């Protein structure tokens, strides 16, 4: 009997990777800030990280099909 793969294959795409979505926001803010030294860069990264809300992070995961609203409701009833 020949081998036949079952199920769906994972699509490797930056558009479906939640960390790439988060990094896109980080890079956009870093370009806007224009930090030119290592110290300025780390201060900027620290302030940008405060901009990520739990809901936004959950949306990155949901958009990439890593999570669902049912799971979110189980974890954070008021967030979904």
N, C-alpha and C positions, 0 to 999 in steps of 0.2 A: 504494500500500500504506500503510495507516495506521500511525502510530508506536505501538509497543508496548514499554513498558519491560521489561527483562529483569533477573532477579535479585531480591534482596530489598532493600527500602528500609531505610535506617538509621533506627532508632527513636531519637528525641531525647527522652531521659528522664533526669532526675537519678539515678534508680535504676540506670541502666546507664552512668553516667559515673564512671570510677575516681577522678577528682579530687574529685568530690562526696562519695564514700565516705570519702576521706582527710580532707576538710574537716569532715565530720560528727564524726569522732573529735577533730579539733583543736578544734572549737567546743565540744564537750562538756567537754573538759578545761579550756578557757579559762573556761567558765562555772563549773566547779567551783572553779578557783583564784581567780577573782574579782579579777583584776588591775585596778587603777583608774588607773594612770598609764602613760604610753607606755613608760617604762623597765621597769616591772613586766611590761607586756604582752610586750615583746621578750624578756625573760628567760624568761617562761613559754613563749613560742613555741619558744625554743631548747631548753628542757628537754623539751617535748612532742615535738619532732621526733626526739629520741633514742629515743622509745618505739616508733617505726615500725621494724619489722624487715623485712629483704628478703623474707622469706616472706609477711608480711602485705601488703606492697605488691604482690607477685606475685598474691596472692589477689584483691586489688581488680581487677587487670587481667584475671585469669581469669574472675571473676564477670561482668565486663562484656563478655566474649567478645573481648577484645583479645589474649589469649594462651592458650596451651594447656600442659598438663603435658609434652607432648613437647618443646616449646621450652624449658621450664624444665630438663628433664633434660639437654638439650644444653648449656645454659649453666652450670648448677649441679648436678652429678650428685647431691650429697648433700642438696639442699634439698627436692626433691619427695617 
